[in-house]
């Protein structure tokens, strides 16, 4: 079975950085420069003010799938830290609408679609991925057990590739 990504995940983008942002609660936030494939670089985290209303919309919680919709469009990772973090507007947050969805499986689905050229931004200079283009992406919907089996196989293959690379040195 196949369906649109937007039918499977709740979606939101973060807050735009503006000099006028000077009221609310000052919080750390991440940008696309912190978000890489399957990992985060938190060596330089900035802060800005968020209102109470913005905090729910612009905060990543443990397990959220975060995706660049600006810069290197499609680059994604899962927030697996034991604390929440806010995020800027060039990042999309995806939360499953059902417990029968594996964020890790959909991280690999997104990566596959990026590699195949199915997830490209638009624009001159800095490309951007619209929410509509992201949420219209047609993705597979296998049962959760099959998602887990596929993830295990992908991770096994990545591990084998890593061992092969280490043996070449």
N, C-alpha and C positions, 0 to 999 in steps of 0.2 A: 504494500500500500504506500502511496505517496501523498503528500499534502504540502501546503505552503508553510514555511517556517513561522509565519505570523499566527497560524492556527495552533501552534504548539507552544509558543513562548509569549510571555508578557514582555513588552519592550519599552524602554525609555532611553533617552540620551541625557547627558549631564548638563551642567551649567556653563554658560558662556562666560568667559573671563572679560570683565569690564572694569575700568577704573572706578566707575560709579558703585561697584559692589563694596559697600563699606558698612552695611548694617547686618545684624544677625549674629550668628555664632561662627567664630573662626575655626575652620577645620582643614586638615590636610586633604589634598586631592591628588589624583593621578591624571596624567595626560597620555597621549599616544606615545610620547617619548619614554614612558615607563612600561608600556605594554608590548611584549614580544610574543612570538609563538610559544605557547605553553608555559610562559614564565613572565615575571615582573622584575624590573630593575628599580629598586626603591632607594637607590643611593642619593637621589635628588628628588624629594617630594616637596611640593609647594603648598601654600595655604591661602585660602580666601574665605570670605564671609558667605554663609548660607543661612537663609531664613528657615524657620521651622517647616514651612510648606515645601521648601526645596530639598530638605534633608532626606525625606523618604524617596523622592524621585531621583535624587542624585547620589545615592549611597549604595555601594556594593557590599553585600553580605557574603559570608562564607558559602561557597558553592555556586555563586553567580558566574555566568559566562559573560565575559567582557570582550568586546570586539571593536577594532579601530574602524570608524567610518570616515576618517580623514587621514591623510598621509599614506601610509602603507595599508590601504583599504583591505579589510578582511582579517588582518592579523588578530589572533585571539588567544585568550588564556582564561583559566578558571581561577577566581579569587578563592584561595584555600587557606587564608590566614584566619586566626581566631579573633580578629578585630575587623570592624567595618572601616571603609574608606570612601570618601567622596570621589567623584570623577567629573572631568570636564566635558564639554559638549561634543567633542569629536570622538567620544567613546559611547558605544551602545551597550546597554545591560540587557541580557536575556535571562529570564527566569522561567523555568518550565511551568506550564499550566497543569501538569499532571505528574504524579509520582512515577508514572511508567515511562519517563524520559530520562536518559542519561546525558548529563551535560558533557561528559568526556566523549561520548559517541558523537554528539553534534559538533563538538570542537573539531573532531576529525572530519566530519561531513563538510564543515565550513572550510577547513584547510584543503580538502579535496577539490571543492568547488572553486576556491581561489587559484589553485594550481592549474585547473582546467580552463581558467579564464571566464568562469560563469559568475564571478563576483568581483566586478570591476567598478571603480568609481568613475565619476564624470567631472569634467571641468578642465580648465587650462591652468597650468602651473601646479597648484595643489588640487589633487583629485578628492572627491567626496562621494560617499555612498549614501544615497537617500534611504530613509526608513522604509519607504515603499518598495524600493528595489531589494533591500535586505529581507523584508517580511514577505515578499512575493517569491522568494527563492523556493523552488520545489525540491523537497528533501524526502528521503525514505522514512518510513515509520514502521520498522520491524518491532516485534515484541521485545520487552525489556531484557529477557534472557538472551535473545539474539544480539541485541545491542551490546550487552556485556561480553558475549563470546567474541564479537568482532573487535571490541576494544582490547581484549586480552591478546588476540592474535596480532593486532597492529603493534601493541607494546612489546610483544615477543620479537617481532621483526625489527623494530627499532633497537631493541637490546642487542640482537644479533649483528645489526649494522654497526652499532657502537663498538662491539668487540672486534669486528673486522677492522674498523678504523684504528683502534688501539694496536692491533697486531701489525699494521702497516708501518708504524713508527719505529 
